[in-house]
Amino acid sequence: MRKALCAALVALVVVLGVAVSSASAADWRASCNGVLVSSLAGQPGVVAELARAFHEATKEAGLPPGFFDVAGAQEHSGSVEACLAALGG
């Protein structure tokens, strides 16, 4: 289920036309949540829209609140590409 939600994250990023690059202001020790959010900085509303979409998808899947957030918070892959790969994207 986690991989399905991660794949949905990647799809939403593409659909929203967000250019995800390795240029992230997050520290290399940051969690994947930090790295991914940092990579979207400067694009007003995108992080909020993605958060709403994933929390809704998690709820619809019958998973507890924060299920997806925990995976990204515990993963420390160092770059956007590595985080997306580690999270199943």
Secondary structure, DSSP 8 states (H G I E B T S, - for coil): -HHHHHHHHHHHHHHTT----S---S-TTS-HHHHHHHHTTTSTTHHHHHHHHHHHHHHHTT--TTHHHHHHHH---SSHHHHHHHTT-
